[in-house]
Amino acid sequence: MIQVDLAIEAEGWPPEADILALAATAFAHACDEADIEPSFVVSLLLTNDAAVRDLNREWRGQDKPTNVLSFPGSDMPGPDGVVFLGDIALARETIAREAAGDGKTFTDHLTHLMVHGLLHLAGYDHEDDAEAEEMEALETRILARLAIADPYAVEHG
């Protein structure tokens, strides 16, 4: 069972029930597609650019906000047999700005970033071209299952 521990620490996010339903669906499809055992706890922090900027500066040495940050937990099960996969922090203003700039809905972009964050917690990365191609292809397949367009497609106009 996938458990989402949700903390909403900023204004402007959709209602908690909507976020939990979105996360449950996105994470379930990610587990199916990426062959991740769906027995874990993940912490989801919905906050603002200022808080994510602080986290990004403290943990990554980058003094700027970003859309999503992931902090892996432990691979070892806890006393209840469930693994704490880690933390995902999301910045509302950056997500809204990116979605508007790319002509996407806020919800679709948020879903993509939840999936992206979960894949990082499961060990996927995009440090080099090969890793990036693998992770992007996986994200695209997961999002297709959710009826969300390929976020990496280059549009020709």
Secondary structure, DSSP 8 states (H G I E B T S, - for coil): -EEEEEEE-STT---HHHHHHHHHHHHHHHHHHHT--S-EEEEEEEE-HHHHHHHHHHHHS--S--SEEEEE--SSB-TTS-EEEEEEEEEHHHHHHHHHHHT--HHHHHHHHHHHHHHHHTT---SSHHHHHHHHHHHHHHHHHTT---TT-----
